[in-house]
Amino acid sequence: MPSLEVQRYQFKMPENLSDFDPKSFVEGARNWIDTLVGDEEEVAVSVSGGVDSTTVAFLMKEVLGNRLHLYFINDGLRRVIGGRDEHRVTAEMFSGFPDFEVIHAADRVLPWFEGEDDGSAKREIFRGLYTTLSNRHLADVSANWIADGTIAPDIVMTDQNRQIQHNVNLPYSMRKLEPLAPLYKPHVRRVARYLGLSEDFAARIPCPGPAQLLRVGGKFSKEKLRVSQDATDIVEQMVEEHCRSMWGKPFKYDEQTGVRTPFQYFATCIDPGMIYDLPLSESLTKSLGRKARCFRTDTNAMWIDAGVERQEKRLYEPILWLENVMDGLDGIDDMAGFYDAVTKAAEPAKIHRVYLRIPGGTLGGYTVGIKAVESDDVRTARPMNIPMDYLVEMGDRIRRDAGASMVAYDISRRPPATIELF
């Protein structure tokens, strides 16, 4: 059951990003907020430290002043950023606001996930806990409204039943404001810059609300979570170092198209269990012209059926683990093209997510998947072409500093694979 009342700001969106006027949007949104929220009413904003919720906070600050209450739920699932816990980074970001509170709730949240292996169940459990913790805080600060960074893709993905979003149709105990509901990420970035947020922050990589929860595949455990957090911190740092070596900066951003390159990068952690697939190994070895050893992992990941407008159910299948494709051959320069070749060679078997093992490491212990993608339109994504020698360097550091045993590069496209594991 959704919250008592959800108000979504209606704004006539131009066809082209270049025609979007952030000043007009901000002025209209602030008038909308001022009209809806009574003079004596209080508004709480759930902030994650990401671009969307931070933009909402800065948008509302001028209108509400001391009636604005920001909170960050430190549920234990947050990222590690440059070796620092995300709640500390976020607290610094909002130091200039009159009321910001960190709700430390890891001991109340993490036990609910222990041993759970179903991706949809993990999202549903998170939604329930997130709402419960929020409702308690809303009561403590006597809020009349809750607001967050819900944007158009969150609403669309929920309506299409493709992925459960943590911030859509929640059973809040009060009315909800969604000021960014008509916007997509490039528009939000423009609004953020107009509101005075830095270029680097406005172009920050997206991170899902449930954060590292969506990057722990198979049965959840605190240890797998820690591995994924530490590995993600390494991946973020090293992908940006790689980009600096190519472009002199950690990412490229095209103001005309709203395309950020790379679009997203992080690490997943899955169980090491997998089953050797001899027929598929023989088929791919013949088709690809290089030795291929194929395994089906015990961990299931989500995929998208792009051929339907609305899915009847959420779709999962094992990850294809691919080894020995480098023996005696030059490196793979086109990761997306290689993914296409693998999935075509595997037909009639349906392969959606492919992990290409990075040389080094041993069996046993947890397995990390590196994910780094480029995207022109958010709806689709392709693996970034990172040289194998640099992937090997990343793998070595992840095994040494995050405690993984084996490391792979996720070369899947979206669709059919989702960007997160589920």
C-alpha positions in Angstrom: 0.0 0.0 0.0 1.6 3.4 -1.0 1.8 6.4 1.2 -1.3 8.4 2.1 -0.8 10.8 -0.8 2.0 11.2 -3.4 2.5 14.5 -5.1 4.7 14.5 -8.2 5.8 17.8 -9.7 4.5 18.2 -13.3 6.8 19.9 -15.7 6.6 20.1 -19.4 9.8 18.4 -20.5 11.4 19.5 -23.8 12.2 16.9 -26.4 15.9 17.9 -26.4 18.2 18.1 -23.3 19.7 21.3 -24.7 16.3 23.0 -24.4 15.9 22.1 -20.8 16.0 25.2 -18.6 17.1 24.4 -15.0 16.2 27.9 -13.9 12.6 27.5 -15.0 12.4 24.1 -13.5 13.8 25.2 -10.1 11.5 28.3 -9.9 8.5 26.2 -10.8 9.4 23.4 -8.4 10.0 25.8 -5.5 6.6 27.5 -6.1 5.0 24.1 -6.3 6.6 23.1 -2.9 5.6 26.4 -1.3 2.0 26.0 -2.5 1.7 22.4 -1.2 3.5 22.7 2.1 1.7 24.7 4.7 3.4 27.6 6.5 3.7 25.6 9.7 4.4 22.2 8.2 7.7 20.3 8.4 9.3 18.3 5.6 11.8 15.5 6.1 14.1 14.4 3.2 15.7 11.0 2.9 19.2 11.7 1.5 21.6 9.1 0.3 24.5 11.3 -0.7 23.7 10.7 -4.4 22.9 13.3 -6.9 19.1 13.0 -6.9 18.4 13.2 -3.2 21.1 15.9 -2.7 19.5 18.0 -5.4 16.1 17.7 -3.7 17.7 18.9 -0.4 19.3 22.0 -2.0 16.1 22.7 -4.0 14.0 22.7 -0.9 16.4 24.5 1.5 15.5 28.0 0.2 11.8 27.4 0.5 11.7 25.6 3.9 14.7 26.8 5.9 14.5 25.4 9.4 11.4 23.4 8.6 13.6 21.0 6.5 14.9 17.9 8.2 17.5 15.7 6.4 18.3 12.2 7.5 20.7 9.5 6.2 20.1 5.9 7.1 23.4 4.2 7.8 22.0 0.7 7.4 25.4 -1.0 7.0 24.8 -1.4 3.2 26.4 1.9 2.2 29.6 2.2 0.1 33.1 2.9 1.2 34.5 5.9 -0.6 38.2 6.5 -0.6 38.5 4.3 2.5 35.8 6.3 4.4 32.3 5.2 5.3 29.7 6.9 3.1 27.8 8.4 6.1 30.9 10.4 7.0 31.3 11.7 3.5 27.6 12.6 3.3 27.6 14.3 6.7 30.2 16.7 5.4 28.2 17.4 2.3 25.2 18.6 4.4 27.2 20.4 7.2 25.6 23.7 6.1 22.0 22.6 6.6 20.2 23.5 9.8 19.1 19.9 10.6 20.9 16.7 9.4 20.9 13.4 11.2 22.6 10.1 10.6 20.4 7.1 11.8 22.8 4.3 12.7 20.8 1.1 12.0 23.1 -1.6 10.7 22.5 -3.8 13.7 18.7 -3.6 13.0 19.0 -4.1 9.3 21.7 -6.6 8.4 20.3 -9.6 10.3 17.2 -9.5 8.2 19.2 -10.4 5.1 21.5 -13.1 6.5 21.2 -16.2 4.4 18.7 -14.7 1.9 19.6 -15.5 -1.7 16.5 -14.3 -3.7 17.2 -11.0 -5.3 13.6 -9.8 -5.4 13.2 -10.8 -1.7 16.2 -8.7 -0.8 14.8 -5.7 -2.5 11.4 -6.2 -0.8 13.0 -6.7 2.7 15.0 -3.5 2.1 11.9 -1.5 1.2 10.1 -2.7 4.3 13.0 -1.8 6.6 13.7 1.5 4.9 10.1 2.5 5.3 9.9 1.4 8.9 13.0 3.3 9.9 11.9 6.4 7.9 8.4 6.4 9.5 9.9 6.3 13.0 12.2 9.2 12.2 9.4 11.1 10.6 7.4 10.8 13.8 10.4 11.9 15.9 10.8 15.1 14.0 7.0 15.7 13.7 7.2 15.8 9.9 4.1 16.4 7.8 5.7 15.4 4.5 8.5 13.1 3.3 10.5 13.9 0.1 13.2 12.0 -1.7 15.0 11.9 -5.0 12.6 9.7 -7.0 13.1 10.4 -10.7 11.3 9.3 -13.9 13.3 6.0 -14.5 12.5 4.8 -11.0 8.8 5.2 -11.7 9.0 3.7 -15.2 11.0 0.6 -14.1 8.5 0.0 -11.3 5.5 0.4 -13.6 7.0 -2.0 -16.1 7.6 -4.5 -13.3 11.3 -4.9 -14.4 13.0 -4.0 -11.1 11.5 -3.1 -7.7 12.7 0.4 -6.8 13.3 1.2 -3.1 11.7 4.6 -3.3 8.4 4.1 -5.3 5.0 3.3 -3.8 6.2 3.0 -0.2 3.7 2.8 2.7 4.8 6.0 4.4 2.8 7.3 7.3 2.4 10.7 5.7 2.2 12.5 2.4 5.1 12.4 0.0 6.7 15.0 -2.3 8.5 13.9 -5.5 9.9 17.2 -6.9 12.2 15.4 -9.5 9.6 13.0 -10.8 9.6 14.3 -14.4 13.4 14.3 -14.7 16.0 11.9 -16.0 19.6 11.9 -14.7 21.0 14.4 -17.2 18.3 16.9 -16.3 19.0 16.3 -12.6 22.7 17.0 -13.2 21.8 20.3 -14.8 19.6 21.3 -11.9 22.3 20.3 -9.4 24.8 22.6 -11.1 22.3 25.4 -11.2 21.8 25.1 -7.5 25.5 25.5 -6.9 26.7 21.9 -6.6 30.2 21.3 -8.0 30.7 19.9 -11.5 32.3 16.8 -10.1 29.4 16.1 -7.8 26.7 16.9 -10.3 28.3 14.3 -12.6 28.8 11.7 -9.9 28.2 8.0 -10.8 24.7 6.7 -9.9 24.3 4.3 -7.0 21.1 2.5 -6.2 19.3 3.2 -3.0 19.9 -0.2 -1.5 23.6 0.3 -2.5 25.8 -2.7 -2.0 22.9 -5.0 -1.2 22.3 -5.3 -4.9 25.9 -6.2 -5.5 26.0 -9.3 -3.1 24.8 -12.3 -5.1 23.7 -15.6 -3.7 23.2 -16.0 0.0 23.8 -12.8 1.9 26.4 -12.5 4.6 28.2 -9.7 6.3 31.5 -11.0 5.0 30.4 -11.0 1.4 29.0 -7.5 1.9 32.4 -6.3 3.2 34.2 -7.8 0.3 31.9 -6.1 -2.2 32.3 -2.7 -0.4 36.1 -2.9 -0.3 36.2 -4.2 -3.9 33.9 -1.4 -5.1 36.1 1.2 -3.5 39.1 -0.2 -5.4 37.2 -0.4 -8.7 36.0 3.2 -8.4 39.5 4.4 -7.7 41.2 2.4 -10.4 38.7 3.0 -13.1 39.1 6.7 -12.5 42.9 6.3 -12.5 42.6 4.5 -15.9 40.5 7.4 -17.3 42.9 10.0 -16.1 45.7 8.2 -17.9 43.7 8.4 -21.1 41.9 11.8 -20.8 43.6 13.6 -18.0 40.4 13.5 -15.9 38.4 10.8 -14.1 35.5 10.9 -16.5 34.1 12.7 -19.6 30.7 14.4 -19.6 29.0 15.6 -22.7 26.8 18.6 -21.8 24.8 18.4 -25.0 23.8 14.7 -24.7 24.1 14.2 -20.9 26.3 11.2 -21.5 28.8 10.4 -18.7 31.7 8.1 -19.7 32.1 5.7 -18.0 28.5 5.6 -16.9 28.8 3.3 -13.8 31.5 1.1 -12.2 31.6 -1.0 -9.1 32.2 -4.6 -7.9 29.9 -7.5 -7.1 30.6 -10.4 -4.8 29.2 -13.9 -5.5 29.7 -17.4 -4.1 32.5 -19.5 -5.7 30.2 -22.5 -6.5 29.8 -23.3 -10.2 29.2 -26.4 -12.4 31.3 -27.1 -15.5 29.3 -27.1 -18.8 31.2 -29.4 -21.2 28.8 -29.1 -24.2 28.8 -25.3 -24.0 32.6 -25.3 -23.6 33.1 -27.4 -26.7 30.6 -25.3 -28.7 32.3 -22.0 -27.7 35.8 -23.3 -28.3 34.8 -24.3 -31.8 32.9 -21.1 -32.6 35.3 -18.6 -31.0 38.5 -20.2 -32.3 40.0 -20.1 -28.8 39.9 -22.5 -25.9 36.9 -21.8 -23.7 35.9 -23.4 -20.4 32.4 -22.6 -19.4 30.8 -22.9 -16.0 27.3 -22.1 -14.7 27.5 -20.3 -11.3 25.4 -21.2 -8.3 24.5 -17.5 -8.1 21.5 -16.3 -10.1 21.4 -12.7 -11.6 18.5 -10.8 -13.1 17.9 -10.2 -16.8 15.5 -8.1 -18.8 13.2 -9.2 -21.5 13.4 -6.2 -23.8 10.8 -7.7 -26.2 7.9 -6.9 -23.9 6.6 -3.6 -22.6 5.8 -5.0 -19.2 7.2 -8.1 -17.7 4.9 -10.5 -16.0 7.6 -11.6 -13.6 11.2 -10.9 -12.7 13.7 -13.1 -14.6 16.8 -14.8 -13.2 19.4 -17.2 -14.4 22.9 -18.4 -13.5 25.9 -16.3 -14.6 28.1 -17.8 -17.3 31.7 -18.0 -16.0 34.2 -18.1 -18.9 37.8 -19.1 -18.5 40.9 -19.7 -20.7 39.8 -17.6 -23.6 43.2 -15.8 -23.5 45.5 -18.8 -24.1 48.1 -18.1 -26.7 46.0 -15.2 -28.2 46.0 -11.5 -28.3 43.9 -9.6 -25.8 40.2 -8.9 -26.3 39.9 -5.3 -27.4 36.2 -5.1 -28.0 34.4 -6.4 -24.9 30.9 -5.8 -26.2 31.7 -7.5 -29.5 33.1 -10.5 -27.6 30.0 -10.7 -25.5 27.9 -10.7 -28.7 30.1 -13.5 -30.1 29.7 -15.6 -26.9 26.0 -15.2 -26.7 25.6 -16.0 -30.4 27.9 -19.0 -30.2 25.9 -20.3 -27.2 22.6 -20.5 -29.0 20.1 -22.0 -28.7 21.1 -21.7 -25.0 20.1 -18.3 -23.7 23.0 -16.5 -22.1 22.5 -13.1 -20.6 25.2 -12.4 -18.1 28.9 -13.3 -18.8 31.8 -13.1 -16.4 35.2 -13.3 -18.1 37.8 -14.6 -15.6 40.8 -12.4 -15.0 44.0 -14.4 -14.8 45.3 -15.1 -11.2 43.7 -16.3 -8.0 42.6 -19.6 -6.7 39.4 -21.5 -6.1 37.7 -21.1 -2.8 36.6 -18.0 -1.0 34.5 -15.3 -2.5 34.5 -14.2 -6.1 34.4 -10.6 -7.2 33.0 -9.3 -10.5 34.2 -6.0 -11.8 31.5 -4.0 -13.6 32.3 -0.9 -15.7 29.9 0.2 -18.4 29.3 3.0 -20.9 25.8 4.1 -21.9 24.4 6.6 -24.4 20.8 6.6 -23.2 20.8 4.9 -19.7 18.3 2.3 -21.0 21.2 0.4 -22.7 24.8 -0.2 -21.6 27.9 -1.9 -22.9 31.1 -3.0 -21.1 33.9 -0.5 -21.1 37.0 -1.6 -22.9 39.7 -1.9 -20.2 43.0 -3.5 -21.2 43.5 -7.0 -19.8 46.8 -6.0 -18.2 45.1 -3.3 -16.2 42.2 -5.7 -15.3 44.9 -8.1 -14.0 46.3 -5.3 -11.9 42.8 -4.5 -10.5 42.3 -8.2 -9.8 45.5 -8.5 -7.9 44.7 -5.5 -5.7 41.1 -6.7 -5.1 42.4 -10.1 -4.0 45.1 -8.5 -1.8 43.0 -5.7 -0.2 39.4 -6.9 -0.4 40.0 -10.6 0.3 38.6 -12.1 -2.8 39.9 -15.4 -4.3 39.0 -15.0 -7.9 38.1 -11.9 -10.0 36.2 -11.6 -13.3 35.1 -8.8 -15.6 31.4 -8.6 -16.3 31.2 -8.1 -20.1 27.4 -8.2 -20.3 25.2 -5.8 -22.2 22.1 -4.1 -20.8 19.7 -5.4 -22.0 19.4 -8.4 -21.6 21.5 -8.2 -18.4 20.7 -5.6 -15.8 23.5 -3.4 -14.6 23.2 -4.4 -10.9 22.9 -8.1 -10.1 19.2 -7.8 -9.5 
